[in-house]
């Protein structure tokens, strides 16, 4: 069984006798991708815990949602399936499609960074058979890469993040009738972001961050997660790795210098964390982005 079996949309296709997995991999950062072929099938998705972006690579002109049988797919058509949605699909003829699976935590982190908004305020809008040439081109690039090869795995991760960012800017809206309870005030969120960014090279403690907000460690940790979608230690690690990517891309600093400037105790610790997040070493990442 594939390591992606915990993903509802993936598992629904995996259980079909007509669908075939052509390639699939976890890309790190709460992201996973798959390319499928399928024919003459019917699939239902019931409240998945993850978001799914999809693109038809071939076929689809006989594919439709049961509630709207007159609207059909086609090559380069995009679908956006948010966590918690319900959908039922009929596939007539043969199709090939690419999927990007996004954890709600990664969506939350991207919302904080790109939109400077609390993730709880936002929802990913469902979309069926959308036209977006830029997104379709990213999907085609992604589907052609070898996700198991370290350098291409890192390029895959970059494309996946580009796909998320584009979806956030074009398909996200504010939840209607939302009343937020708990969480940090906007000025406190900004203060914390600025402080963390300015001190990535330093050891940070929960008490230190809580003190900025005049809260106990317990209440701060709870309110931080409500506001940022991640616990403090995971958020700080994500910022360190993001800063490391920037330095690898735009500087000639040695890996040991980058490790220290991003708050890692050693180059080996930095390399291990980077590999866990992105599927390849910092050296592979630098080589892949410089060759593009």
Secondary structure, DSSP 8 states (H G I E B T S, - for coil): --TTTTSHHHHHHHT-SS-EEEEEEEEETTEEEEEEEEEEEEEEEE--SSEEEEEEEEE-TTEEETTBTT----TTEEEEE-TT-EEEEEEEEEEEEEEEEE-HHHHHHHHHHHH-S-GGGEEE--EEEEE-HHHHHHHHHHHTS-TTSHHHHHHHHHHHHHHHHHHHHHHEEE-TT----SS--HHHHHHHHHHHHHTTTS---HHHHHHHTT--HHHHHHHHHHHHSS-HHHHHHHHHHHHHHHHHHH----HHHHHHHTT-SSHHHHHHHHHHHHSS-HHHHHHHHHT-
